[in-house]
């Protein structure tokens, strides 16, 4: 079972992994303004707001693996549209459709995994790390093709990755037919699963966690949009435009490489630090990452910042998923995860638009003038989030439903 769920994680994260890393760079090359890049990027957050609808569908009406198959098939056609889209409105529409499919993929795959793991706290880290490997795989595949076939592929790196994504999304759709059945429970404790999930999770710790998640997702777009642009600018100066385009995507996977290591150590984090300690550690390291990006200035510093992403993703985001799963009934697994995707969506929309506004205000200075100030603002915000989590998140004191944990 672990092997089957690991393959699921690999495929479901490989699909968005072909789009997100080079997305802002691709739009920059198409001549989009900072505001247009921000609006296209914010579609991820808009789609996340719709996640509770998919959670309701999977928990009450249609088997989760069937929902996942539908998303995979539709994503295949949407990626083909995104591949040929060039004007702003076409790219915006194609990207919005993509995230309306990709967000449910990640949420449903996570819910299926938690449902079929016997010991989620001990096993989820191992399964989830294959999702990170799936995210990393497409850029390295592209690099191998370039090295074998000679120069030229790197000039269309963004488009080439999308072509890889078309094949992967179809593979995901086909693979769902091998997954264990995860049926809905239409006659469970409540007809409206997301509403019941909120009732079950409500408490000071949950709302503190949700507030910190919103804050993190407001800051996260600063790195999603800004890091590829900053790194490309530095690589262009050091290696020239042709080689920098080829190596940019693989270099960005340094973040995922550290994430794989930390996910393998997830049981140790939970044993030594606990849920609260792991999450505080994650947000504290997030402050360090943003401080390094504020300094910027060299490929080495940016690469170091990328390498520190592992403890953030594992310590805060993945441990947060484990925390939510431990608080949800068996008939609310998808809805509990979907709630956090919706919370993330609120932050992502705000963050992408805020990043676009901040870039527009400093656009006269070029990337060298735009990005350090934006990252500095993010650093201050991250410090505030770490303090808030430290003060307000005490899951051992939670009252879940009518029972104290």
HUGIHU-V741534 format. One record per helix or strand of 2 or more residues. SS is the DSSP state (a for helix, b for strand). FROM is the first residue (numbers start at 0). TO is the last residue. If there is no record, write none. Layout:
BEGIN
SS & FROM & TO
SS & FROM & TO
END
This chain:
BEGIN
a & 1 & 16
a & 22 & 28
a & 33 & 40
a & 42 & 48
a & 50 & 60
a & 63 & 83
a & 87 & 115
a & 119 & 148
a & 152 & 177
a & 192 & 200
a & 203 & 238
a & 240 & 251
a & 253 & 263
a & 265 & 271
a & 273 & 294
a & 298 & 306
a & 308 & 326
a & 329 & 360
a & 362 & 391
a & 394 & 396
b & 398 & 399
b & 402 & 403
END
